[in-house]
Amino acid sequence: MPIKPLWPLLAFSPVFLFGSLSWAAECRLGATPSSFEPTLVRLQDTAGGTPASRPSSQGAGVGFSEGGYLGFLPLRLDPRLNLLPSSAQTPAYLFGQALDGQFQDQVRMEGEAALRQLGFSLKANQLTMDMVPNRLIARGEVTLFREGELYKGPELTLDLGTQQGWFRNVSYEFSSLNATGQAERIDFIQPGEVVLSNASFTTCPVDRPAWRLESKTLAVDQVREIASSQGSQLYWGDTPLLPLGDLSFSIGEQRKSGVLPPLYRVTSNLGLELEVPYYWNIAPNRDMTLSPRLIQRRGLMLGAEGRYLWHRGYGTLDVDYLPNDQVIKADRHRLEMNHVFQARPDLRLSIDAARVSDDSYFADFGGSLLGSSRRVLPVLISADAHWKGVQMAAQVQEFQVLQDPNAPIIAPYAWLPRFVASRSGTFEPNLFSQGASLPRVKWKSDFEAISFRHPTLAEGDRFVVRTSAELPIQLGVVETRARLGLHTTHYIHRKNGSLEETGRRFFGGLRDPALGVFQPNIGEATESYSRVLPSFSLDASTTLERDIRWQSKNDILTIEPRMLYVYTPFKDQEKLPVFDAAQPTVSFAQILSDRVFSGQDRIADQNHLTTALTGRVLDNETGQERLRASFAQRFYFTKQGVVLPGQTPREDMESDLFAEGGFSAFRDWRFDAVGQYTARQGRWQGGAASARYEPRPGYSAYMSYRFTRDSVNVIDLAFQAPVAKNWYAVGRYSYSLAHKENGIQMDAGLVEAIAGFEYDGGCWVGRVVLQRFATAAQETNTAVFLQIELNGIARVGTDPLQVLRRSIPSYRMVNQLAPGPARFENFQ
């Protein structure tokens, strides 16, 4: 409410007001209480004088000093002054320099006239209200604000009851759409729905005009979040660019059937690609996107993606089909699906599957480094249930392996089938006659049965039961957890494996292929077995802290020591088959666990103590971590007996030293590092270091180096930065340095490179991006992305956003760096 501008108005000029201001604040415009008699009050225009008369009501909230001017205007908080639904009745307020007329008939306000209501503001030189039809006519410099919609023009007619009316020669702004434009006439159909005649529409700011859409009629329905136009044409500046005819499109999150903007792409493998997708909104819970895709060097590929959602489940189905590929002269196809069905509250069924026509499908059609590197495609059918605290699952899984002749792999084992069940709980042991008791014991029991199947290697059925109990004990400031476990395994051998068949099927006929961990799974040495192994662990940790002052700030320093002892007796497992066992990458987190191998085929003998120390500096006010440093090392009391096939047993009595740390004391910088160091050899076995600089959204840089001896040696650089006014550069460079991998010398080579520019035109964005990435051991693909985005309308061209978000940490779209307009952005 513009109170202050009214003070001089009331004190120094003749003004006519309703005799009871309190009624105007409490009653809706158009309502007439039977007890109210309209009275006009004239305030004298004489300094130092007294009013000729005063409102008799003391509730008017208007006070006068002895000097005759408005001395105070008390305000009270009305609980009804909230954001209410548009259908709610709220008070209306009328202002102006002069008012005349009859309240039961017509009232006219002139001179800076204004009408205000919740979510509604109207200003004009003159306001005329017809009380009986509840119609408002505004003339002269009319400005109308209505819940995020701002209109300006010379004349407005509006029915206050239905919110229907018309406005001519209008300029408008829609804050919810960040859009502006002009129209010869606007018809108000209902709140949130308007029809514009001979209108223009753009999301460009006034000071940076670029494109606009001109239409004979433009209907905007912000309630249903759709818009439609007739006779539309796209202009760039004053130049007609593209006739669009009749359009219908979504202006929000609501889905709508129709042709989506076309996509095109240029790659070294496929040449020019053109895709024109069609979106079909079948129902509120079902939709489909049809994607015909013309590929210059391959032919016409047909694609479809369907989705559904209902109270008992959800699912997706994604299919591509290319008849008669022009290069390999064969049909190509891909099918991926994911479905979940909640049959009962305690039973869920699901299927997750992927299949392609041939080994090189993703190398040819994968649109990214991640997509082209897919080698193993699973099919998993699962039924999950719970009953009286028992969690159960029955599963069937098999794989399709896509072979690269330069890097062949063996297919994983299939589960035909797998059944698991688990239950956990707590109990309180009572060991003393006086009723004293120990802390509650946590227990857990797991059962697993799998029938392993493979086309060339040994097959069999494996049954595993694992039971554990954990007792937490608080010893002063030290928290300890003692854990006792029992691992029972029974294996029934079904079929011997064949080395010759494995070499023929997976290694192109190689007579003596490298089987890795599957070495025991061939020949007649494999046989049934049973195995029972207990284990014990004791974990102790504490956290010590104190207040410190660092870099002129009050911080908290914490010291967190931890010790973990684990014991599992040795049992010879050298000749036992391996189905799913593997050696996880040794890391800081893994060394502080009681597991050495994943899977159930190998149970490591353990008799060692792991010590760790972590120090942190935390911000005393926010708790944010400013500095972190951690060290851990394991000390062995016996030599290693159980290893995976092909591994060399450990001889050292202490592990490598593991360290990790992070530093973010600088405002815009963050540094992180991890490392694994062998003291006896005096060399690093692996490590990673990274630095991130991010002073503001849209300006970031990331650098990292990753090294694992005989495996990985990669440097990675990525950035997004402004380079000129409205121009941004993006890039990534990932390069693998020369190294050995599994004893084989690997040459240096490019992993992925990205370079591009983005231009923010205020209401449009242009993006051009080049990408090159490895698709196989000795193959690469180059792609060109070119996209034009008209803000709030559509993106045309090949979309590089997915690539940029994946490849550049903290990437931000340049047209979303600043927050969008709020609902009441233009409120006056």
Disulfide bonds with the S-S distance in Angstrom:
Cys204-Cys763 1.71
